[in-house]
Amino acid sequence: MSLAWGLFLLYIAGTTYLGWLGFKKTDNFSAFAIGLGDMHPFVVGITMAASVASAATFIINPGFIYVHGFSALIHMGLALCIGFCTMLIILSFKFRQLGESSKALTMPDWISKQFKSKAFGVYFSIVNLFALAFVVLIVGGLSIVMQELLGLTNVMSLIIILTFVTGYVFIGGTYAHVFTNTLQGSLMLGVTVLILASGAYLFFEDQSFISMLAEQDKNLIAPINPESNLFNDFFSVYLSGFLIGTALVCQPHILTKALYMKSDKQVKQYLIFGIVALVLFFLLPAAGFYARLTVPADQLVDAASGAFRQDLVMTAYIKNAFPEWLFTVISVVLLAAGMSTLDGLLVSLSTITANDMILPIIAAKSKGTATNEEQLKKAYTWSHVILVVIAIVAFLIALNPPQLLGIFGQVGVYGMAVAAVPPLLIGIFWEDASLKITWWISAITLFVHFFLYFFGAELFPQISLTFANPGVTASLALIVGAIPGVLLIWFLERLNKEKTKALPQR
């Protein structure tokens, strides 16, 4: 326990120092939100990858692979990774170019300027609040590790996590996020390789790795698990994994990384570094298979309730696979993995709420008497206030967390992501697309996701789709709302061009 506390305090000290360096470079709202464009592509690439590979990837997702097998790994790993990387490449270059010309500070700010509508930006600042569910997921996952590692209660773990991460984001904003994520992401890469290598011996046993899994349950090795309540058909495993991967790029704390760059050349370099790291991170949940073969089942039972806890799979595995001192080191890195995404979300939530929700109110109340600089100073102050409020709300929810933290977080963040897909695609590819139609497309897509998740199984019992899987409902929302909507805009824009060409030239 003393080693654990020593390493944790060392990590706290190092991260605090990096937060202080961020503070020294942050003296206005723009620097707090997106930095000053002076970051190296490698640093931004690692930051982006670390922001994507959160506590869910390192702590929560291996439990889904433990329970559901290859079908879960394909959905959460292969399909999602391909979709994510494809959309990241498609959007990043143009998003940076347009953002630089419009001086956008956040994703809703970018959307409002592309569509010339402050109201549309306010709408997306509200939608962005669904990311709070993902904050709760991360904080809850970190608390599980901290309780096991440091012997703390859930309450004390939550207080330490939220106070620490909120504190260094409070003083350093985006620079603190990037500097700390560079450290955290580098540690995460090392631990990812270590954990994946730790089970390599299982592939060289007398009995094959696949047959050992099949002995426990043949559905574990099936590309589609017919007994799973989440991954039991082609759509839920493959198509929804790919589609939700494309949508997740549209999270504000992911796509805005392109705004940290000054040129397309830097964006290209950042994408190369980031995608290589991402591929490794997306492979990590395969450790759920290692746990299936090596961890005694009684170690995954909640002592209080006697119920199976799939969110304990990763911590139980590393406790069995490594000596105590190495388990301690890895556990500290798992904490870093969660904090690397948590700080990005906190920067995003606070800056978006301040810039795109509070600032329009300030501007309206000032009736033109306040200068732009004065308004930005007020937004800077409000971003810090909102940061603290978010931390308090997350703490209160995480005191009694939902049974499946992974599902809870996905429901909210997937809703936010699918709502952002239509305006981002339309705003990037068409300059003067209809605001009204785009807004309707976004709202319908958001509504379909939540409607199907909460009521789909009850209203459509004859359909075999797994509505309990948020990836499925989000993908259906994209198919029903976003994809036809974008095609409609494409058709209308093409029709408009044809009409313009047909007009007599003067």
HUJO-V672505 format. One line per field, one symbol per residue. ss: DSSP state (H for helix, E for strand, C for the rest). phi: phi as a letter, one per 40 degrees, with the letter a starting at -180 (. if undefined). Layout:
BEGIN
ss: ???
phi: ???
END
This chain:
BEGIN
ss: CHHHHHHHHHHHHHHHHHHHHHHHCCCCHHHHHHCCCCCCHHHHHHHHHHHHCCHHHHHHHHHHHHHHCHHHHHHHHHHHHHHHHHHHHHHHHHHHHHHHHHCCCCHHHHHHHHCCCHHHHHHHHHHHHHHHHHHHHHHHHHHHHHHHHHCCCHHHHHHHHHHHHHHHHHHHHHHHHHHHHHHHHHHHHHHHHHHHHHCHHHHHCCCCHHHHHHHHCHHHHCCCCCCCCCCCCHHHHHHHHHHHHHHHCCCHHHHHHHHHCCCHHHHHHHHHHHHHHHHHHHHHHHHHHHHHHHCCHHHHECCCCCCECHHHHHHHHHHHHCCHHHHHHHHHHHHHHHHHHHHHHHHHHHHHHHHHHHHHHHHHHHCCCCCHHHHHHHHHHHHHHHHHHHHHHHHHHHCCCCCCHHHHHHHHHHHHHHHHHHHHHHHHHCCCCCHHHHHHHHHHHHHHHHHHHHHHHHHCCCCCCCCCCHHHHHHHHHHHHHHHHHHHHHHHHHHHHHHHHHCCCC
phi: .ccdcccccccdccccccccccccbbbacccccbgbgbccdcccccccccccccdcccbccdcccdcbgcccccccbcccccccccccccccccccccccccfcbaccccccccbfacccccdcccdccccdccdcdccccccdcccccbgcccccccccdccccccccdcbfcccdccccccccccccccdccccccbdcccbcdccdcccccccacccbccbcccccbbbadcccccccccccccccccdcbccdcccccaccccdcccccccdccdccccdddddcdcdcbcdcccbbccccgccbcccdccccccccbcdccdccccccccccccccdcccccccccccccbbcddccccccfgccccccccccccccdcccdccccccccccccbcccbcccdccdccccdccccddcccccccbcbcccdccccccccccccdcccccbdcccbcccccccccdccccccccccbccccccccdcccccccccccccccc
END
